[in-house]
Amino acid sequence: MKKNKKNIAVLISGSGTNLQSIIDHIKIGKLKCKLAVVISNKQDAYGLVRAKKLASQLILLITKD
């Protein structure tokens, strides 16, 4: 019987190096999960570019300074 993969969310605000590590581990099967959503508070965060390759949904949070 195949188990359903857990959905995960990742919060980013910069280049997304930790996100890339998660993506890499999902791709090689070390993490048995699905990258369901990536949330960033910065529109120009490079991590969003990384996330577009695998995430089901991207969310940008606009905050009032």
PDB file of N, H, CA, C and O in Angstrom:
ATOM      1  N   MET A   1       0.843  -1.170   0.000  1.00  0.00           N
ATOM      2  CA  MET A   1       0.000   0.000   0.000  1.00  0.00           C
ATOM      3  C   MET A   1       0.895   1.243   0.000  1.00  0.00           C
ATOM      4  O   MET A   1       1.839   1.336   0.784  1.00  0.00           O
ATOM      5  N   LYS A   2       0.587   2.203  -0.893  1.00  0.00           N
ATOM      6  H   LYS A   2      -0.180   2.127  -1.530  1.00  0.00           H
ATOM      7  CA  LYS A   2       1.375   3.426  -0.986  1.00  0.00           C
ATOM      8  C   LYS A   2       0.835   4.471  -0.014  1.00  0.00           C
ATOM      9  O   LYS A   2      -0.362   4.759   0.000  1.00  0.00           O
ATOM     10  N   LYS A   3       1.723   5.032   0.792  1.00  0.00           N
ATOM     11  H   LYS A   3       2.695   4.798   0.780  1.00  0.00           H
ATOM     12  CA  LYS A   3       1.317   6.060   1.742  1.00  0.00           C
ATOM     13  C   LYS A   3       1.278   7.411   1.047  1.00  0.00           C
ATOM     14  O   LYS A   3       2.104   7.698   0.181  1.00  0.00           O
ATOM     15  N   ASN A   4       0.311   8.239   1.433  1.00  0.00           N
ATOM     16  H   ASN A   4      -0.360   8.006   2.137  1.00  0.00           H
ATOM     17  CA  ASN A   4       0.249   9.598   0.906  1.00  0.00           C
ATOM     18  C   ASN A   4       1.369  10.425   1.503  1.00  0.00           C
ATOM     19  O   ASN A   4       1.663  10.324   2.694  1.00  0.00           O
ATOM     20  N   LYS A   5       1.991  11.244   0.669  1.00  0.00           N
ATOM     21  H   LYS A   5       1.752  11.326  -0.299  1.00  0.00           H
ATOM     22  CA  LYS A   5       3.059  12.111   1.154  1.00  0.00           C
ATOM     23  C   LYS A   5       2.452  13.276   1.926  1.00  0.00           C
ATOM     24  O   LYS A   5       1.397  13.795   1.563  1.00  0.00           O
ATOM     25  N   LYS A   6       3.128  13.677   2.987  1.00  0.00           N
ATOM     26  H   LYS A   6       3.985  13.256   3.282  1.00  0.00           H
ATOM     27  CA  LYS A   6       2.702  14.830   3.772  1.00  0.00           C
ATOM     28  C   LYS A   6       3.013  16.103   3.004  1.00  0.00           C
ATOM     29  O   LYS A   6       4.039  16.192   2.330  1.00  0.00           O
ATOM     30  N   ASN A   7       2.136  17.080   3.104  1.00  0.00           N
ATOM     31  H   ASN A   7       1.302  17.007   3.652  1.00  0.00           H
ATOM     32  CA  ASN A   7       2.372  18.395   2.529  1.00  0.00           C
ATOM     33  C   ASN A   7       3.166  19.231   3.516  1.00  0.00           C
ATOM     34  O   ASN A   7       2.911  19.192   4.720  1.00  0.00           O
ATOM     35  N   ILE A   8       4.138  19.993   3.001  1.00  0.00           N
ATOM     36  H   ILE A   8       4.345  20.024   2.023  1.00  0.00           H
ATOM     37  CA  ILE A   8       4.885  20.890   3.873  1.00  0.00           C
ATOM     38  C   ILE A   8       4.830  22.307   3.318  1.00  0.00           C
ATOM     39  O   ILE A   8       4.620  22.517   2.124  1.00  0.00           O
ATOM     40  N   ALA A   9       5.022  23.269   4.209  1.00  0.00           N
ATOM     41  H   ALA A   9       5.192  23.099   5.179  1.00  0.00           H
ATOM     42  CA  ALA A   9       5.116  24.682   3.850  1.00  0.00           C
ATOM     43  C   ALA A   9       6.488  25.172   4.296  1.00  0.00           C
ATOM     44  O   ALA A   9       7.006  24.741   5.326  1.00  0.00           O
ATOM     45  N   VAL A  10       7.068  26.070   3.518  1.00  0.00           N
ATOM     46  H   VAL A  10       6.647  26.420   2.681  1.00  0.00           H
ATOM     47  CA  VAL A  10       8.373  26.638   3.854  1.00  0.00           C
ATOM     48  C   VAL A  10       8.252  28.152   3.820  1.00  0.00           C
ATOM     49  O   VAL A  10       7.693  28.721   2.882  1.00  0.00           O
ATOM     50  N   LEU A  11       8.783  28.801   4.854  1.00  0.00           N
ATOM     51  H   LEU A  11       9.238  28.339   5.616  1.00  0.00           H
ATOM     52  CA  LEU A  11       8.818  30.264   4.924  1.00  0.00           C
ATOM     53  C   LEU A  11      10.198  30.735   4.500  1.00  0.00           C
ATOM     54  O   LEU A  11      11.208  30.210   4.966  1.00  0.00           O
ATOM     55  N   ILE A  12      10.243  31.734   3.607  1.00  0.00           N
ATOM     56  H   ILE A  12       9.422  32.161   3.228  1.00  0.00           H
ATOM     57  CA  ILE A  12      11.524  32.263   3.145  1.00  0.00           C
ATOM     58  C   ILE A  12      11.489  33.787   3.141  1.00  0.00           C
ATOM     59  O   ILE A  12      10.423  34.401   3.167  1.00  0.00           O
ATOM     60  N   SER A  13      12.684  34.386   3.108  1.00  0.00           N
ATOM     61  H   SER A  13      13.551  33.887   3.087  1.00  0.00           H
ATOM     62  CA  SER A  13      12.759  35.838   2.955  1.00  0.00           C
ATOM     63  C   SER A  13      13.987  36.258   2.160  1.00  0.00           C
ATOM     64  O   SER A  13      14.245  37.451   1.998  1.00  0.00           O
ATOM     65  N   GLY A  14      14.739  35.293   1.669  1.00  0.00           N
ATOM     66  H   GLY A  14      14.529  34.324   1.801  1.00  0.00           H
ATOM     67  CA  GLY A  14      15.969  35.639   0.956  1.00  0.00           C
ATOM     68  C   GLY A  14      16.256  34.705  -0.190  1.00  0.00           C
ATOM     69  O   GLY A  14      15.374  34.387  -0.988  1.00  0.00           O
ATOM     70  N   SER A  15      17.503  34.264  -0.269  1.00  0.00           N
ATOM     71  H   SER A  15      18.219  34.523   0.379  1.00  0.00           H
ATOM     72  CA  SER A  15      17.953  33.487  -1.424  1.00  0.00           C
ATOM     73  C   SER A  15      17.388  32.070  -1.475  1.00  0.00           C
ATOM     74  O   SER A  15      17.378  31.450  -2.539  1.00  0.00           O
ATOM     75  N   GLY A  16      16.932  31.563  -0.374  1.00  0.00           N
ATOM     76  H   GLY A  16      16.940  32.066   0.490  1.00  0.00           H
ATOM     77  CA  GLY A  16      16.300  30.249  -0.370  1.00  0.00           C
ATOM     78  C   GLY A  16      17.262  29.075  -0.376  1.00  0.00           C
ATOM     79  O   GLY A  16      16.941  28.018  -0.919  1.00  0.00           O
ATOM     80  N   THR A  17      18.439  29.242   0.221  1.00  0.00           N
ATOM     81  H   THR A  17      18.699  30.101   0.663  1.00  0.00           H
ATOM     82  CA  THR A  17      19.400  28.132   0.234  1.00  0.00           C
ATOM     83  C   THR A  17      18.878  26.955   1.060  1.00  0.00           C
ATOM     84  O   THR A  17      19.091  25.800   0.691  1.00  0.00           O
ATOM     85  N   ASN A  18      18.207  27.232   2.159  1.00  0.00           N
ATOM     86  H   ASN A  18      18.034  28.171   2.459  1.00  0.00           H
ATOM     87  CA  ASN A  18      17.619  26.139   2.947  1.00  0.00           C
ATOM     88  C   ASN A  18      16.477  25.485   2.176  1.00  0.00           C
ATOM     89  O   ASN A  18      16.310  24.266   2.221  1.00  0.00           O
ATOM     90  N   LEU A  19      15.699  26.290   1.474  1.00  0.00           N
ATOM     91  H   LEU A  19      15.835  27.281   1.437  1.00  0.00           H
ATOM     92  CA  LEU A  19      14.644  25.757   0.623  1.00  0.00           C
ATOM     93  C   LEU A  19      15.236  24.852  -0.448  1.00  0.00           C
ATOM     94  O   LEU A  19      14.686  23.786  -0.726  1.00  0.00           O
ATOM     95  N   GLN A  20      16.345  25.256  -1.050  1.00  0.00           N
ATOM     96  H   GLN A  20      16.792  26.122  -0.824  1.00  0.00           H
ATOM     97  CA  GLN A  20      16.980  24.443  -2.091  1.00  0.00           C
ATOM     98  C   GLN A  20      17.418  23.097  -1.533  1.00  0.00           C
ATOM     99  O   GLN A  20      17.310  22.074  -2.209  1.00  0.00           O
ATOM    100  N   SER A  21      17.905  23.100  -0.313  1.00  0.00           N
ATOM    101  H   SER A  21      17.992  23.931   0.236  1.00  0.00           H
ATOM    102  CA  SER A  21      18.294  21.842   0.319  1.00  0.00           C
ATOM    103  C   SER A  21      17.079  20.928   0.491  1.00  0.00           C
ATOM    104  O   SER A  21      17.166  19.723   0.257  1.00  0.00           O
ATOM    105  N   ILE A  22      15.965  21.497   0.895  1.00  0.00           N
ATOM    106  H   ILE A  22      15.894  22.476   1.086  1.00  0.00           H
ATOM    107  CA  ILE A  22      14.732  20.720   1.038  1.00  0.00           C
ATOM    108  C   ILE A  22      14.312  20.165  -0.320  1.00  0.00           C
ATOM    109  O   ILE A  22      13.970  18.988  -0.431  1.00  0.00           O
ATOM    110  N   ILE A  23      14.337  21.010  -1.359  1.00  0.00           N
ATOM    111  H   ILE A  23      14.614  21.967  -1.269  1.00  0.00           H
ATOM    112  CA  ILE A  23      13.978  20.579  -2.713  1.00  0.00           C
ATOM    113  C   ILE A  23      14.867  19.425  -3.161  1.00  0.00           C
ATOM    114  O   ILE A  23      14.383  18.423  -3.688  1.00  0.00           O
ATOM    115  N   ASP A  24      16.170  19.573  -2.947  1.00  0.00           N
ATOM    116  H   ASP A  24      16.564  20.386  -2.519  1.00  0.00           H
ATOM    117  CA  ASP A  24      17.119  18.525  -3.345  1.00  0.00           C
ATOM    118  C   ASP A  24      16.824  17.206  -2.641  1.00  0.00           C
ATOM    119  O   ASP A  24      16.873  16.142  -3.258  1.00  0.00           O
ATOM    120  N   HIS A  25      16.519  17.280  -1.352  1.00  0.00           N
ATOM    121  H   HIS A  25      16.479  18.145  -0.851  1.00  0.00           H
ATOM    122  CA  HIS A  25      16.245  16.063  -0.582  1.00  0.00           C
ATOM    123  C   HIS A  25      14.915  15.416  -0.986  1.00  0.00           C
ATOM    124  O   HIS A  25      14.778  14.194  -0.936  1.00  0.00           O
ATOM    125  N   ILE A  26      13.952  16.223  -1.378  1.00  0.00           N
ATOM    126  H   ILE A  26      14.063  17.216  -1.419  1.00  0.00           H
ATOM    127  CA  ILE A  26      12.696  15.661  -1.888  1.00  0.00           C
ATOM    128  C   ILE A  26      12.960  14.927  -3.201  1.00  0.00           C
ATOM    129  O   ILE A  26      12.481  13.811  -3.405  1.00  0.00           O
ATOM    130  N   LYS A  27      13.725  15.561  -4.084  1.00  0.00           N
ATOM    131  H   LYS A  27      14.114  16.467  -3.918  1.00  0.00           H
ATOM    132  CA  LYS A  27      13.983  14.979  -5.409  1.00  0.00           C
ATOM    133  C   LYS A  27      14.726  13.648  -5.335  1.00  0.00           C
ATOM    134  O   LYS A  27      14.466  12.752  -6.139  1.00  0.00           O
ATOM    135  N   ILE A  28      15.646  13.507  -4.382  1.00  0.00           N
ATOM    136  H   ILE A  28      15.858  14.235  -3.729  1.00  0.00           H
ATOM    137  CA  ILE A  28      16.397  12.248  -4.287  1.00  0.00           C
ATOM    138  C   ILE A  28      15.724  11.229  -3.365  1.00  0.00           C
ATOM    139  O   ILE A  28      16.227  10.120  -3.182  1.00  0.00           O
ATOM    140  N   GLY A  29      14.588  11.613  -2.790  1.00  0.00           N
ATOM    141  H   GLY A  29      14.180  12.513  -2.939  1.00  0.00           H
ATOM    142  CA  GLY A  29      13.820  10.675  -1.989  1.00  0.00           C
ATOM    143  C   GLY A  29      14.186  10.597  -0.522  1.00  0.00           C
ATOM    144  O   GLY A  29      13.674   9.736   0.193  1.00  0.00           O
ATOM    145  N   LYS A  30      15.062  11.478  -0.057  1.00  0.00           N
ATOM    146  H   LYS A  30      15.478  12.178  -0.638  1.00  0.00           H
ATOM    147  CA  LYS A  30      15.414  11.466   1.370  1.00  0.00           C
ATOM    148  C   LYS A  30      14.318  12.084   2.227  1.00  0.00           C
ATOM    149  O   LYS A  30      14.179  11.739   3.400  1.00  0.00           O
ATOM    150  N   LEU A  31      13.543  12.989   1.654  1.00  0.00           N
ATOM    151  H   LEU A  31      13.656  13.270   0.701  1.00  0.00           H
ATOM    152  CA  LEU A  31      12.371  13.543   2.327  1.00  0.00           C
ATOM    153  C   LEU A  31      11.145  13.024   1.598  1.00  0.00           C
ATOM    154  O   LEU A  31      10.994  13.234   0.394  1.00  0.00           O
ATOM    155  N   LYS A  32      10.284  12.357   2.318  1.00  0.00           N
ATOM    156  H   LYS A  32      10.406  12.186   3.295  1.00  0.00           H
ATOM    157  CA  LYS A  32       9.073  11.784   1.727  1.00  0.00           C
ATOM    158  C   LYS A  32       7.912  12.743   1.963  1.00  0.00           C
ATOM    159  O   LYS A  32       7.027  12.479   2.777  1.00  0.00           O
ATOM    160  N   CYS A  33       7.928  13.859   1.239  1.00  0.00           N
ATOM    161  H   CYS A  33       8.646  14.073   0.577  1.00  0.00           H
ATOM    162  CA  CYS A  33       6.892  14.859   1.406  1.00  0.00           C
ATOM    163  C   CYS A  33       6.696  15.618   0.100  1.00  0.00           C
ATOM    164  O   CYS A  33       7.432  15.427  -0.868  1.00  0.00           O
ATOM    165  N   LYS A  34       5.688  16.479   0.099  1.00  0.00           N
ATOM    166  H   LYS A  34       5.090  16.634   0.885  1.00  0.00           H
ATOM    167  CA  LYS A  34       5.386  17.307  -1.061  1.00  0.00           C
ATOM    168  C   LYS A  34       5.496  18.766  -0.634  1.00  0.00           C
ATOM    169  O   LYS A  34       4.938  19.161   0.390  1.00  0.00           O
ATOM    170  N   LEU A  35       6.210  19.559  -1.410  1.00  0.00           N
ATOM    171  H   LEU A  35       6.664  19.238  -2.241  1.00  0.00           H
ATOM    172  CA  LEU A  35       6.329  20.991  -1.137  1.00  0.00           C
ATOM    173  C   LEU A  35       5.044  21.647  -1.614  1.00  0.00           C
ATOM    174  O   LEU A  35       4.887  21.936  -2.800  1.00  0.00           O
ATOM    175  N   ALA A  36       4.133  21.878  -0.691  1.00  0.00           N
ATOM    176  H   ALA A  36       4.260  21.643   0.273  1.00  0.00           H
ATOM    177  CA  ALA A  36       2.802  22.361  -1.038  1.00  0.00           C
ATOM    178  C   ALA A  36       2.754  23.870  -1.188  1.00  0.00           C
ATOM    179  O   ALA A  36       2.060  24.389  -2.062  1.00  0.00           O
ATOM    180  N   VAL A  37       3.487  24.574  -0.341  1.00  0.00           N
ATOM    181  H   VAL A  37       4.051  24.153   0.370  1.00  0.00           H
ATOM    182  CA  VAL A  37       3.421  26.038  -0.390  1.00  0.00           C
ATOM    183  C   VAL A  37       4.729  26.636   0.101  1.00  0.00           C
ATOM    184  O   VAL A  37       5.353  26.130   1.034  1.00  0.00           O
ATOM    185  N   VAL A  38       5.125  27.712  -0.539  1.00  0.00           N
ATOM    186  H   VAL A  38       4.618  28.124  -1.297  1.00  0.00           H
ATOM    187  CA  VAL A  38       6.271  28.506  -0.101  1.00  0.00           C
ATOM    188  C   VAL A  38       5.755  29.917   0.140  1.00  0.00           C
ATOM    189  O   VAL A  38       5.094  30.500  -0.720  1.00  0.00           O
ATOM    190  N   ILE A  39       6.056  30.456   1.304  1.00  0.00           N
ATOM    191  H   ILE A  39       6.593  29.982   2.002  1.00  0.00           H
ATOM    192  CA  ILE A  39       5.566  31.773   1.710  1.00  0.00           C
ATOM    193  C   ILE A  39       6.750  32.700   1.907  1.00  0.00           C
ATOM    194  O   ILE A  39       7.725  32.349   2.572  1.00  0.00           O
ATOM    195  N   SER A  40       6.657  33.897   1.320  1.00  0.00           N
ATOM    196  H   SER A  40       5.864  34.183   0.780  1.00  0.00           H
ATOM    197  CA  SER A  40       7.724  34.886   1.462  1.00  0.00           C
ATOM    198  C   SER A  40       7.133  36.247   1.791  1.00  0.00           C
ATOM    199  O   SER A  40       6.019  36.572   1.379  1.00  0.00           O
ATOM    200  N   ASN A  41       7.890  37.034   2.535  1.00  0.00           N
ATOM    201  H   ASN A  41       8.795  36.771   2.869  1.00  0.00           H
ATOM    202  CA  ASN A  41       7.484  38.402   2.833  1.00  0.00           C
ATOM    203  C   ASN A  41       8.204  39.400   1.927  1.00  0.00           C
ATOM    204  O   ASN A  41       8.036  40.611   2.074  1.00  0.00           O
ATOM    205  N   LYS A  42       9.004  38.889   0.992  1.00  0.00           N
ATOM    206  H   LYS A  42       9.140  37.906   0.872  1.00  0.00           H
ATOM    207  CA  LYS A  42       9.757  39.758   0.081  1.00  0.00           C
ATOM    208  C   LYS A  42       9.502  39.332  -1.361  1.00  0.00           C
ATOM    209  O   LYS A  42       9.759  38.190  -1.742  1.00  0.00           O
ATOM    210  N   GLN A  43       8.994  40.266  -2.149  1.00  0.00           N
ATOM    211  H   GLN A  43       8.785  41.193  -1.839  1.00  0.00           H
ATOM    212  CA  GLN A  43       8.633  39.985  -3.531  1.00  0.00           C
ATOM    213  C   GLN A  43       9.832  39.577  -4.381  1.00  0.00           C
ATOM    214  O   GLN A  43       9.696  38.778  -5.308  1.00  0.00           O
ATOM    215  N   ASP A  44      11.009  40.126  -4.065  1.00  0.00           N
ATOM    216  H   ASP A  44      11.119  40.775  -3.312  1.00  0.00           H
ATOM    217  CA  ASP A  44      12.197  39.854  -4.873  1.00  0.00           C
ATOM    218  C   ASP A  44      13.086  38.752  -4.286  1.00  0.00           C
ATOM    219  O   ASP A  44      14.238  38.607  -4.694  1.00  0.00           O
ATOM    220  N   ALA A  45      12.568  37.992  -3.350  1.00  0.00           N
ATOM    221  H   ALA A  45      11.632  38.110  -3.019  1.00  0.00           H
ATOM    222  CA  ALA A  45      13.351  36.905  -2.751  1.00  0.00           C
ATOM    223  C   ALA A  45      13.671  35.860  -3.814  1.00  0.00           C
ATOM    224  O   ALA A  45      12.763  35.329  -4.454  1.00  0.00           O
ATOM    225  N   TYR A  46      14.946  35.562  -4.006  1.00  0.00           N
ATOM    226  H   TYR A  46      15.684  35.993  -3.487  1.00  0.00           H
ATOM    227  CA  TYR A  46      15.342  34.586  -5.019  1.00  0.00           C
ATOM    228  C   TYR A  46      14.787  33.198  -4.701  1.00  0.00           C
ATOM    229  O   TYR A  46      14.626  32.361  -5.589  1.00  0.00           O
ATOM    230  N   GLY A  47      14.504  32.975  -3.453  1.00  0.00           N
ATOM    231  H   GLY A  47      14.634  33.654  -2.732  1.00  0.00           H
ATOM    232  CA  GLY A  47      13.915  31.695  -3.071  1.00  0.00           C
ATOM    233  C   GLY A  47      12.602  31.416  -3.795  1.00  0.00           C
ATOM    234  O   GLY A  47      12.240  30.255  -3.986  1.00  0.00           O
ATOM    235  N   LEU A  48      11.882  32.466  -4.202  1.00  0.00           N
ATOM    236  H   LEU A  48      12.176  33.409  -4.047  1.00  0.00           H
ATOM    237  CA  LEU A  48      10.640  32.274  -4.955  1.00  0.00           C
ATOM    238  C   LEU A  48      10.922  31.681  -6.332  1.00  0.00           C
ATOM    239  O   LEU A  48      10.132  30.890  -6.847  1.00  0.00           O
ATOM    240  N   VAL A  49      12.047  32.063  -6.923  1.00  0.00           N
ATOM    241  H   VAL A  49      12.689  32.705  -6.505  1.00  0.00           H
ATOM    242  CA  VAL A  49      12.448  31.480  -8.209  1.00  0.00           C
ATOM    243  C   VAL A  49      12.714  29.988  -8.021  1.00  0.00           C
ATOM    244  O   VAL A  49      12.285  29.162  -8.827  1.00  0.00           O
ATOM    245  N   ARG A  50      13.427  29.657  -6.948  1.00  0.00           N
ATOM    246  H   ARG A  50      13.776  30.328  -6.293  1.00  0.00           H
ATOM    247  CA  ARG A  50      13.696  28.242  -6.656  1.00  0.00           C
ATOM    248  C   ARG A  50      12.389  27.481  -6.430  1.00  0.00           C
ATOM    249  O   ARG A  50      12.229  26.349  -6.885  1.00  0.00           O
ATOM    250  N   ALA A  51      11.467  28.119  -5.726  1.00  0.00           N
ATOM    251  H   ALA A  51      11.597  29.039  -5.356  1.00  0.00           H
ATOM    252  CA  ALA A  51      10.214  27.461  -5.347  1.00  0.00           C
ATOM    253  C   ALA A  51       9.329  27.159  -6.549  1.00  0.00           C
ATOM    254  O   ALA A  51       8.608  26.160  -6.546  1.00  0.00           O
ATOM    255  N   LYS A  52       9.369  27.995  -7.567  1.00  0.00           N
ATOM    256  H   LYS A  52       9.954  28.806  -7.570  1.00  0.00           H
ATOM    257  CA  LYS A  52       8.506  27.806  -8.739  1.00  0.00           C
ATOM    258  C   LYS A  52       8.747  26.463  -9.411  1.00  0.00           C
ATOM    259  O   LYS A  52       7.865  25.943 -10.096  1.00  0.00           O
ATOM    260  N   LYS A  53       9.918  25.904  -9.222  1.00  0.00           N
ATOM    261  H   LYS A  53      10.635  26.326  -8.666  1.00  0.00           H
ATOM    262  CA  LYS A  53      10.263  24.637  -9.865  1.00  0.00           C
ATOM    263  C   LYS A  53       9.508  23.449  -9.267  1.00  0.00           C
ATOM    264  O   LYS A  53       9.308  22.441  -9.944  1.00  0.00           O
ATOM    265  N   LEU A  54       9.092  23.557  -8.014  1.00  0.00           N
ATOM    266  H   LEU A  54       9.255  24.376  -7.463  1.00  0.00           H
ATOM    267  CA  LEU A  54       8.533  22.387  -7.336  1.00  0.00           C
ATOM    268  C   LEU A  54       7.269  22.656  -6.526  1.00  0.00           C
ATOM    269  O   LEU A  54       6.433  21.764  -6.382  1.00  0.00           O
ATOM    270  N   ALA A  55       7.116  23.848  -6.005  1.00  0.00           N
ATOM    271  H   ALA A  55       7.796  24.572  -6.122  1.00  0.00           H
ATOM    272  CA  ALA A  55       5.995  24.122  -5.106  1.00  0.00           C
ATOM    273  C   ALA A  55       4.668  24.165  -5.854  1.00  0.00           C
ATOM    274  O   ALA A  55       4.605  24.602  -7.004  1.00  0.00           O
ATOM    275  N   SER A  56       3.625  23.716  -5.201  1.00  0.00           N
ATOM    276  H   SER A  56       3.676  23.361  -4.267  1.00  0.00           H
ATOM    277  CA  SER A  56       2.287  23.769  -5.770  1.00  0.00           C
ATOM    278  C   SER A  56       1.724  25.182  -5.729  1.00  0.00           C
ATOM    279  O   SER A  56       0.936  25.572  -6.590  1.00  0.00           O
ATOM    280  N   GLN A  57       2.134  25.944  -4.721  1.00  0.00           N
ATOM    281  H   GLN A  57       2.774  25.626  -4.021  1.00  0.00           H
ATOM    282  CA  GLN A  57       1.576  27.278  -4.541  1.00  0.00           C
ATOM    283  C   GLN A  57       2.628  28.196  -3.937  1.00  0.00           C
ATOM    284  O   GLN A  57       3.399  27.790  -3.068  1.00  0.00           O
ATOM    285  N   LEU A  58       2.651  29.444  -4.410  1.00  0.00           N
ATOM    286  H   LEU A  58       2.025  29.774  -5.117  1.00  0.00           H
ATOM    287  CA  LEU A  58       3.527  30.466  -3.844  1.00  0.00           C
ATOM    288  C   LEU A  58       2.654  31.549  -3.242  1.00  0.00           C
ATOM    289  O   LEU A  58       1.645  31.939  -3.829  1.00  0.00           O
ATOM    290  N   ILE A  59       3.039  32.035  -2.073  1.00  0.00           N
ATOM    291  H   ILE A  59       3.859  31.718  -1.596  1.00  0.00           H
ATOM    292  CA  ILE A  59       2.292  33.104  -1.419  1.00  0.00           C
ATOM    293  C   ILE A  59       3.263  34.210  -1.052  1.00  0.00           C
ATOM    294  O   ILE A  59       4.310  33.956  -0.456  1.00  0.00           O
ATOM    295  N   LEU A  60       2.911  35.445  -1.412  1.00  0.00           N
ATOM    296  H   LEU A  60       2.061  35.652  -1.896  1.00  0.00           H
ATOM    297  CA  LEU A  60       3.704  36.610  -1.050  1.00  0.00           C
ATOM    298  C   LEU A  60       2.915  37.403  -0.025  1.00  0.00           C
ATOM    299  O   LEU A  60       1.797  37.842  -0.296  1.00  0.00           O
ATOM    300  N   LEU A  61       3.493  37.587   1.147  1.00  0.00           N
ATOM    301  H   LEU A  61       4.401  37.230   1.367  1.00  0.00           H
ATOM    302  CA  LEU A  61       2.839  38.361   2.196  1.00  0.00           C
ATOM    303  C   LEU A  61       3.347  39.793   2.138  1.00  0.00           C
ATOM    304  O   LEU A  61       4.544  40.038   2.296  1.00  0.00           O
ATOM    305  N   ILE A  62       2.450  40.731   1.915  1.00  0.00           N
ATOM    306  H   ILE A  62       1.478  40.532   1.787  1.00  0.00           H
ATOM    307  CA  ILE A  62       2.810  42.142   1.899  1.00  0.00           C
ATOM    308  C   ILE A  62       2.487  42.695   3.282  1.00  0.00           C
ATOM    309  O   ILE A  62       1.344  42.647   3.737  1.00  0.00           O
ATOM    310  N   THR A  63       3.509  43.216   3.933  1.00  0.00           N
ATOM    311  H   THR A  63       4.437  43.254   3.563  1.00  0.00           H
ATOM    312  CA  THR A  63       3.307  43.762   5.273  1.00  0.00           C
ATOM    313  C   THR A  63       3.490  45.268   5.254  1.00  0.00           C
ATOM    314  O   THR A  63       4.250  45.806   4.448  1.00  0.00           O
ATOM    315  N   LYS A  64       2.797  45.926   6.134  1.00  0.00           N
ATOM    316  H   LYS A  64       2.180  45.489   6.788  1.00  0.00           H
ATOM    317  CA  LYS A  64       2.894  47.372   6.265  1.00  0.00           C
ATOM    318  C   LYS A  64       4.049  47.684   7.199  1.00  0.00           C
ATOM    319  O   LYS A  64       4.085  47.191   8.326  1.00  0.00           O
ATOM    320  N   ASP A  65       4.996  48.500   6.743  1.00  0.00           N
ATOM    321  H   ASP A  65       4.967  48.901   5.827  1.00  0.00           H
ATOM    322  CA  ASP A  65       6.155  48.855   7.581  1.00  0.00           C
ATOM    323  C   ASP A  65       5.821  49.909   8.596  1.00  0.00           C
ATOM    324  O   ASP A  65       6.686  50.314   9.373  1.00  0.00           O
TER     325      ASP A  65
END
